């Protein structure tokens, strides 16, 4: 009897370990923010002033959102200082780590993902590697929802061309458009709830041309595109 139990336990343990590792891997993939892959959760992006000397005060979750941010004591701050060659980011608190959604200060690019809003407040993700978020004065940031933000970037590409084909209209029933290339560079013309009107961008070369088409840019909470800020 004991031998039977022992053999059963030995056979179950590897399966349990595999299941745990699988769930862990799935969780990690669902929170990836590497490269230019947009995270879909949240409402959009917010941009602070990045000129030298600018300070964005950050707060822990306020006890009441009826108060103005200036009525609270900052928990931290984003400080932009003039470096030797360009504006640089400094941390007020020792050990603070800033991993915004987009950062290229030599081009004046710096934006953070907005998780939620409340009256005069914006909740922003200050560290995409951990999901850490703090609150800021909404009037100290330029906020853009996803649809508005995506019309300001240089180009987009589909993550999976086979499962997300070019279409003649913004529905799954719209006819597919043949696409023979392996690489694309699409300019965003307009954005609806889950669809994006696109054409080939003039800034790219050596890519298959698309005169006009529609693609899905998200499926519920999952983003289906990557984006390029500069090219």
C-alpha positions as CSV (number, residue, x, y, z in Angstrom):
1,X,0.0,0.0,0.0
2,X,2.8,2.4,1.0
3,X,4.7,1.6,-2.2
4,X,1.6,2.3,-4.3
5,X,1.2,5.7,-2.6
6,X,4.8,6.5,-3.1
7,X,4.7,5.7,-6.8
8,X,1.5,7.8,-7.1
9,X,3.1,10.8,-5.4
10,X,6.2,10.5,-7.5
11,X,4.0,10.6,-10.7
12,X,1.9,13.5,-9.5
13,X,4.7,15.8,-8.4
14,X,6.3,16.4,-11.8
15,X,2.9,17.2,-13.3
16,X,2.1,19.7,-10.5
17,X,5.5,21.4,-11.1
18,X,4.8,21.7,-14.8
19,X,1.4,23.2,-14.2
20,X,2.9,25.7,-11.8
21,X,5.6,26.7,-14.2
22,X,3.0,27.0,-17.0
23,X,0.8,29.3,-15.0
24,X,3.8,31.4,-14.1
25,X,4.9,31.7,-17.7
26,X,1.4,32.7,-18.8
27,X,1.3,35.4,-16.1
28,X,4.7,36.7,-17.2
29,X,3.7,36.9,-20.9
30,X,0.5,38.7,-20.1
31,X,2.5,41.5,-18.5
32,X,5.3,41.9,-21.0
33,X,6.3,45.4,-21.9
34,X,9.6,44.8,-23.6
35,X,10.5,46.7,-26.8
36,X,7.7,48.7,-28.3
37,X,4.9,46.3,-27.4
38,X,2.1,48.3,-25.9
39,X,0.3,47.2,-22.7
40,X,-3.4,47.3,-23.3
41,X,-4.6,47.7,-19.7
42,X,-5.2,51.3,-18.7
43,X,-6.8,54.2,-20.3
44,X,-4.0,55.8,-22.3
45,X,-0.8,57.7,-21.7
46,X,0.3,60.9,-19.9
47,X,3.3,63.1,-20.6
48,X,4.8,65.6,-18.1
49,X,6.9,68.6,-19.0
50,X,10.4,67.3,-19.6
51,X,12.2,70.7,-19.8
52,X,15.2,71.2,-17.5
53,X,14.1,72.1,-14.0
54,X,10.6,70.5,-14.4
55,X,9.3,68.5,-11.4
56,X,6.3,66.2,-11.3
57,X,5.2,65.5,-7.8
58,X,3.9,61.9,-7.1
59,X,1.6,60.8,-4.4
60,X,0.5,57.6,-2.7
61,X,-3.2,56.8,-3.2
62,X,-5.0,59.6,-1.5
63,X,-7.5,58.9,1.3
64,X,-10.1,61.0,-0.5
65,X,-10.1,62.2,-4.1
66,X,-12.1,65.3,-3.1
67,X,-8.8,66.9,-2.0
68,X,-6.5,68.7,-4.4
69,X,-3.1,67.1,-5.0
70,X,-1.5,70.2,-3.5
71,X,-3.2,69.4,-0.2
72,X,-1.2,66.2,0.1
73,X,2.4,65.4,0.9
74,X,4.3,64.0,-2.1
75,X,5.7,60.5,-1.8
76,X,8.2,61.0,-4.6
77,X,8.8,63.1,-7.6
78,X,10.1,63.0,-11.2
79,X,12.8,65.6,-11.6
80,X,14.2,66.6,-15.0
81,X,17.7,68.1,-14.9
82,X,20.0,69.4,-17.6
83,X,22.8,66.9,-18.1
84,X,26.0,67.4,-20.1
85,X,24.4,66.7,-23.4
86,X,20.6,66.4,-22.8
87,X,17.9,66.6,-20.2
88,X,18.2,63.7,-17.8
89,X,15.8,62.2,-15.2
90,X,16.8,62.2,-11.5
91,X,15.0,60.5,-8.6
92,X,14.1,62.3,-5.5
93,X,14.0,59.2,-3.3
94,X,17.0,56.9,-3.0
95,X,16.3,53.6,-4.7
96,X,13.4,54.9,-6.8
97,X,13.3,53.2,-10.2
98,X,11.6,54.8,-13.2
99,X,10.6,52.6,-16.1
100,X,8.0,54.5,-18.1
101,X,6.1,53.1,-21.0
102,X,8.1,55.4,-23.4
103,X,11.4,57.2,-22.7
104,X,13.9,58.8,-25.1
105,X,14.7,62.1,-23.6
106,X,17.2,63.1,-26.3
107,X,14.1,63.3,-28.6
108,X,11.9,64.8,-25.9
109,X,9.9,61.6,-25.5
110,X,8.7,60.5,-22.1
111,X,5.2,59.1,-21.4
112,X,3.6,57.0,-18.7
113,X,0.7,54.6,-18.8
114,X,-2.5,55.9,-17.1
115,X,-4.2,53.2,-15.1
116,X,-7.2,55.3,-13.8
117,X,-8.5,58.8,-13.3
118,X,-10.4,60.5,-10.5
119,X,-11.4,64.2,-10.5
120,X,-8.1,66.0,-10.3
121,X,-5.9,62.9,-10.2
122,X,-4.3,60.5,-12.6
123,X,-2.9,57.1,-11.6
124,X,0.3,56.5,-13.6
125,X,2.6,53.5,-13.8
126,X,6.1,54.7,-12.9
127,X,7.7,51.3,-13.2
128,X,6.5,49.0,-16.0
129,X,8.8,46.2,-14.9
130,X,6.9,45.8,-11.6
131,X,3.6,47.6,-12.3
132,X,4.2,50.1,-9.5
133,X,1.9,53.1,-9.8
134,X,1.6,56.5,-8.1
135,X,-0.8,59.4,-8.4
136,X,-0.2,62.8,-9.9
137,X,-2.0,66.1,-10.5
138,X,-4.0,65.6,-13.7
139,X,-3.3,69.3,-14.6
140,X,0.4,68.7,-14.5
141,X,0.2,66.1,-17.3
142,X,-0.9,65.9,-20.9
143,X,-3.3,63.0,-21.0
144,X,-4.2,61.1,-24.2
145,X,-6.4,58.1,-24.5
146,X,-5.1,55.1,-26.6
147,X,-7.0,56.1,-29.7
148,X,-5.6,59.7,-29.6
149,X,-2.1,58.5,-28.8
150,X,-1.9,55.9,-31.6
151,X,-2.6,58.6,-34.2
152,X,0.5,60.6,-33.1
153,X,3.1,57.8,-33.5
154,X,5.1,57.3,-36.7
155,X,4.0,53.8,-37.7
156,X,2.6,50.5,-36.5
157,X,3.0,46.9,-37.3
158,X,0.8,43.9,-36.7
159,X,2.1,41.3,-34.2
160,X,0.6,38.4,-36.3
161,X,-0.2,39.1,-39.9
162,X,-1.9,35.7,-40.4
163,X,-4.4,36.0,-37.5
164,X,-4.9,39.8,-38.1
165,X,-5.2,40.3,-41.8
166,X,-5.7,43.6,-43.6
167,X,-9.3,44.2,-44.3
168,X,-11.4,46.5,-46.5
169,X,-13.5,47.7,-43.5
170,X,-13.5,47.7,-39.7
171,X,-15.4,44.4,-39.1
172,X,-14.4,40.8,-39.0
173,X,-16.8,40.2,-41.9
174,X,-15.0,42.7,-44.2
175,X,-13.1,41.0,-47.0
176,X,-9.4,40.4,-46.5
177,X,-6.8,42.3,-48.5
178,X,-3.9,40.2,-49.9
179,X,-0.5,41.1,-48.5
180,X,2.6,39.4,-49.8
181,X,5.3,41.2,-47.8
182,X,7.2,40.0,-44.7
183,X,7.5,43.5,-43.2
184,X,5.2,46.4,-43.0
185,X,5.3,50.0,-41.9
186,X,1.7,51.4,-41.5
187,X,0.7,55.0,-40.9
188,X,-2.4,55.4,-38.7
189,X,-5.2,57.4,-40.3
190,X,-7.9,57.0,-37.7
191,X,-8.8,54.8,-34.7
192,X,-12.1,53.3,-33.6
193,X,-12.9,51.1,-30.6
194,X,-10.9,48.1,-31.8
195,X,-10.0,49.0,-35.4
196,X,-7.4,51.2,-37.0
197,X,-7.5,52.7,-40.5
198,X,-4.0,52.5,-42.1
199,X,-1.9,52.9,-45.2
200,X,1.8,52.5,-45.9
201,X,3.9,55.2,-44.3
202,X,6.1,57.3,-46.5
203,X,8.9,57.3,-43.9
204,X,9.7,53.6,-44.5
205,X,11.3,51.9,-47.5
206,X,11.7,48.3,-48.6
207,X,8.3,47.3,-47.3
208,X,5.2,46.0,-49.0
209,X,2.9,48.8,-49.9
210,X,-0.6,49.1,-48.6
211,X,-2.8,51.9,-50.2
212,X,-5.7,51.7,-47.7
213,X,-6.8,49.1,-45.2
214,X,-8.2,48.4,-41.7
215,X,-6.6,46.2,-39.0
216,X,-7.6,45.3,-35.4
217,X,-5.3,47.1,-33.0
218,X,-6.7,45.3,-29.9
219,X,-8.9,42.4,-29.0
220,X,-10.6,43.3,-25.8
221,X,-7.7,43.8,-23.4
222,X,-5.0,42.4,-25.7
223,X,-3.0,44.6,-28.0
224,X,-2.4,43.3,-31.5
225,X,0.2,45.8,-32.8
226,X,3.6,47.1,-32.0
227,X,4.5,50.8,-32.6
228,X,7.4,52.9,-33.7
229,X,8.0,56.3,-32.3
230,X,10.8,57.5,-34.6
231,X,10.7,55.4,-37.8
